[in-house]
Every structure is written in C-alpha cells, then in structure tokens.
C-alpha cells in the first residue's frame, strides 16, 4: 500500500465505521420505530406496505412483523459479523446530531413547498408529519438500501463473482431508480 493510500485510510474504530455497525444502527432506529408505530395503526406508507407484502409472501400476516423484520435483520447482521457487543454513546450522540443537521434543510424545503403548492389543502399536524417522515425514512432505507442493495451484491458479487465496485455502482443506481419510481 502506498504512503498516500495509508494516509487516507480510516482506522477501524473511527466514528464513520462505527455508525455502520448493525448494533449502533439498531439502537439508533429502535426508539424511532417505537414512536412511529405507537402513533398509528394505518400509516399508508408505501415502503411499509411493500414490506408487509413481502412478509405475507412468506406466510407472515401480523402487523408487528415489519418492525420485527428490521430488528431481526440488524441483530442477524450483528451476529453474522461477529461484532463485539459494544455500544459507544458518543457514536449514538453523533448520529443524533448528524440527523438533526441533515433534517434542517429538508424541513425548510418542506415548508417552502407547502407554502407554494399546498396552501389551500389541510396539512397534518407537525407531530404527525414528523412521525410519518421517520417511518417512511426507516422503511425506505431498509427496503431500498439494506435489502435491495444487499441482495444485488449477494447475487452478483458473492453468487456470480462479479467485480465488487461496478456491481456496487449498479446496485446504488438501480435502487435509486426504483426508489424514484416508487414515488410517482
């Protein structure tokens, strides 16, 4: 490895790599899932609907299965990777700060859009908007990124020995297109 490559290589215990650990992701998303599901019985979220259809295909019909699927997959990843059962509060705090910083421009765009396009319609309460937005984000990320990209990588890279980088690029572009089409 060249000196330049070593210079840009992040250590294995960096914040960025820690945020990718399934246990940190689970602990971060779990309160959001609880908040989302306690506030509603019927959400109308397309991503949650798709996950329910997928689970029904395998015989699952209970309403609690979508959040249990997310928890099970993240715990399964943690066990499969044989990661240590370490929780770093600094990482979870950083993930919270990062989320707040990323949401500020989205809230501003949402308010501008509402003022310009939806002024004549009834708007849901702010708490409902936050709850549905969190649920949509969790389920869409789970389906389009964790499941779909993971499945594409498993089929092409692990199953067919395709090169990893071009396959990853294809997976990101393909799931991005599917994500966009699901919102039409």
N, C-alpha and C positions, 0 to 999 in steps of 0.2 A: 504494500500500500504506500502510495506516495505521501510525502510530508503534507502536501496541500489537502489530500483526502483525509488524513488523520486530523488535521486542524478543524475541518468542518463536521467531523463525526461527533454526534451527540453521545454522551455517556449513557449507559443503560439505565441509570437511576434518574435521568432528567425528568423534569416536570412533564414535558411533552410526551414522553414514552409512558409515564405513569398514568396519564389521562386515557391512554388506550387500553389499560388493564381492565379486563371484564369486571373485576370486583369493584373498582372505583366507579366504573360506568353504572353498575347495578345500584350501588349505594347513592349515586347522584340521581338516578332516574326513579328510584323506588318511591320517594315522597311525592314526586310529580305524578306518577301513575296513580297513587292512592288519592291524591287531590282530584285528579281528573275523574276517576271512577266513583268517588263518593258524591260528586256533584251532579251525576247524571245517570239516567237509566238508558236513554236512547240518544246517541250523540249525532248520528248521521255522518260520521267521519268515513270517507271512502276507504282510507287505508285500514281502519279497524274492521270495516265491513269485509274487505278482501281477506284479512287475516282470519275472520270468522268463517268465511267460505273455505279457505284452505284447511282450517281445522275440522270443519264439517266433512270435508272430503275424506279425512282420516277417522271419521266417526265421532268427533267431539262436537257437542252442541251447547255446553254450559256457557253462560255469559262471562264467567270468570276465566275462561281459557285464554283469551288474548293477552291479558296481563301476565298470566301464569306462563305463557309461551315465552314472553320476553324475559321473565325472571329465570326460567329453566334454561334458555339458550345462553344467557350470560353466566349463570352458575356452571353450566356444562363446559363453556369455553374456559372458565377459570380452572376447573378440574382437569380438563384435557391438556391445557398448557402446563399444568402442574406448577402454577404460580404459588408463591407464598401467600399465606392468609394475613397479609399486612395491609393495614389501612393507614394512609397518610392524610390527616386532617388538612394539612397545607395544600395538598393536591385537590381535595374536595372544595376547599375555600377558593382556590384559584379557578376551578371550574365554574363556581358560582359567579365570581367576579367577571370572568370571561363571558359568561352567558348574559349577564346584565349589560356589559359593554356592547355585545353584538345585537341585543334586542332594542337598544335605544334608536338606532336608525330605522329599524323596522316599525317601531311604534310611530315615529314621525311620519314615515311614508304612509302608514295605515290611516293616520288622522288626516293627512292631506288628501288621500284618495277618498276617504269618507266625505270630506267637505266638498270635494269637486264632483263626485259621481253619485254619492248615495245620500245627499242631503234630504231628499224627500221621503226616504224609507225609514222605518223604525230600526234603530240599532240595538243590538243586545247589550246588556249591562257590561261594564268593564270586567267584572269578575267572571262572567260567562265567556267573554272574549278571551281572557287570559287562560281559563280552564280549557276551552276548546283548542286554542292555539297550542297549548302544551301537549294535549292529547294528540293532536294532528302531527306535531313535530316528532313525538316519540314513536308513533306508529309508522309514519312515513320513513323515518330514518331506519327503523327496524326492518321494514319490508324492502325498501329500495336499496339501502346500503348494506346492512348487515346480512340479510338473507340473499338478496339478488346478486350482489357483488360476490359474496362468499360462494354462492352456488356456481356462478360463472367461473370463478377462479378454481374451484374444486373440479369442475368438469374439464376445463381446458388445460389448466396447468398441472393439477395432480393426476387427472384421468388420462389426458392425451399428450402430456409432456410439452405443451405449447410454451413458448417463451413468456416469462412472467411479466415483464414490463409492457410489451404490446398488448397482452391479454388484460392487464390491469387498466390500461388506457381504454381499450374497447369496453370493458365492464363499466367503467365510470361514464363513458359517453352513452352506452346503451341504456343504463339505468336512468341517466339524466333525461334521455328522450322519453322513456316510459313514464317517469315522474311527471314530465311536462304534459304528456298526452293524457295522463290521469286527471289533470286539472282542466281539461277542455270541457 
